[in-house]
């Protein structure tokens, strides 16, 4: 057996992050993260995400894949790289002139919680049979990931109740400003080659609309659009999850960066992520 990494094949994270609905969850996280003015300002002022949209998405996916399925050394190295980059970045509040670091613990915590909440929410709502205990375990496991980006694990929610309390506490800080509007517009119409515009309209827009629909009610209120009927959203999530899970896993995992296949080569066939393992 090789190094199982930070999470190991026995973790909820190992099974959950192999599910194709994580792409929908990732877009939901972006919509949610954009509603924190200080956090989204740090992104807008330090990256040209409009020109390198797909590159940014793939770098994020690569980081999540590395810390989930990579060796301990690879995960620690990825975390150190993120911390170093964040330590050099600053943002300016246009209203007050305040200059602040994007690695403020409060901002890192918002990004972390929006991401983990989105992964868990979309997974369960799309049909993955996670028990409440497994959901709590998933949140607790990701305090290890929070440490990698510079957070104190003891200051990070460890279960669903603590996560809900965190979102209740942070809600007064949320708003849909100009930066959030720009992210909203970008997610609906990301720049792409003219020949790929029809595919964007047919496929990507459906992903973006579904991810947006899965947001909590207060997020819909902040964006200024009516919240869709929850039962309808749940049906769409389940239908999409069922469709995507019909694609053979080995075929899906062949797409770059192939973290899961490399982990299975390292650890053996028993490490293969599979939904049925949630029942154990």
Residue pairs with C-beta under 8 A, 6 or more apart in sequence:
1 267
1 268
2 71
2 266
2 267
3 71
3 72
3 73
3 266
4 267
4 271
5 67
5 68
5 69
5 70
5 71
5 72
5 74
5 75
5 263
6 67
6 68
6 72
6 75
6 144
6 145
6 148
7 13
7 14
7 67
7 68
7 69
7 141
7 144
8 14
9 263
9 267
9 270
9 271
9 273
11 137
11 141
12 130
12 134
12 135
12 137
12 138
12 141
12 278
13 68
13 138
13 141
13 142
14 68
14 69
14 271
14 273
15 273
15 274
15 275
15 277
15 278
16 22
16 119
16 120
16 123
16 128
16 130
16 138
17 64
17 65
17 68
17 69
17 119
17 273
18 249
18 253
18 260
18 273
19 123
19 128
19 241
19 245
19 275
20 241
20 244
20 245
20 247
20 252
21 122
21 123
21 126
21 128
21 237
21 240
21 241
21 244
22 119
22 122
22 123
23 207
24 122
24 126
24 207
24 210
24 211
24 214
24 237
24 240
25 118
25 119
25 121
25 122
25 123
25 211
26 57
26 60
26 61
26 115
26 118
26 119
26 211
27 187
27 207
27 208
27 211
27 212
28 118
28 121
28 122
28 211
28 212
28 214
28 215
29 114
29 115
29 117
29 118
29 119
30 183
30 187
30 211
31 183
31 184
31 187
31 211
31 212
31 215
31 219
31 223
32 114
32 117
32 118
32 215
32 216
32 219
33 39
33 40
33 110
33 111
33 114
33 115
34 40
34 179
34 180
34 183
34 184
35 174
35 175
35 176
35 180
35 219
35 222
35 223
36 107
36 110
36 114
36 170
36 173
36 174
37 173
37 174
37 175
37 177
37 179
37 180
38 91
38 93
38 100
38 104
38 106
38 107
38 173
39 102
39 107
39 110
39 111
40 177
40 179
40 180
40 183
41 91
41 92
41 93
41 179
42 89
42 91
42 102
42 107
43 49
43 102
43 179
44 179
44 182
45 91
45 92
46 89
46 90
46 91
46 102
47 56
49 56
49 186
50 186
50 191
51 191
53 186
53 190
53 191
54 190
58 256
58 257
61 257
62 257
62 259
63 78
63 82
65 257
65 259
65 260
66 74
66 75
66 78
66 259
67 75
67 78
67 79
67 145
67 148
68 259
69 259
69 260
69 262
69 263
70 78
70 259
70 262
70 263
71 266
75 148
76 148
78 148
79 147
79 148
79 149
82 148
82 149
82 150
83 103
83 148
83 149
83 150
86 101
86 102
86 103
86 108
86 149
86 150
87 101
87 103
89 101
89 102
89 103
90 99
90 100
90 101
90 102
91 99
91 100
91 101
91 102
92 98
92 99
92 100
93 99
93 100
103 150
105 150
105 151
105 152
105 155
108 146
108 149
108 150
108 151
109 146
109 151
109 155
109 156
109 166
110 170
111 149
112 142
112 145
112 146
112 149
112 151
112 156
113 156
113 157
113 163
113 166
113 167
113 170
116 138
116 139
116 142
116 163
117 163
117 167
118 214
119 138
120 130
120 135
120 138
120 139
121 214
122 211
122 214
122 237
123 130
124 130
124 135
125 214
125 233
125 234
125 237
125 238
126 237
126 238
126 240
126 241
127 237
127 238
127 241
127 242
128 241
128 275
128 278
129 275
129 278
129 279
130 138
130 278
131 278
132 160
134 278
135 160
136 158
136 159
136 160
139 157
139 158
139 159
139 160
139 162
139 163
140 158
140 159
142 156
143 153
143 156
143 158
144 153
146 153
146 156
147 153
157 163
157 165
157 166
167 216
171 218
174 218
174 222
175 222
176 222
176 223
176 224
180 222
180 223
184 223
187 208
187 211
187 212
188 205
188 208
188 209
189 200
190 200
190 204
192 200
210 233
210 236
210 237
210 240
212 223
213 228
213 233
213 236
214 233
214 237
215 223
217 227
220 226
220 227
220 228
221 227
245 275
249 273
253 260
253 261
254 261
260 273
263 271
264 271
264 272
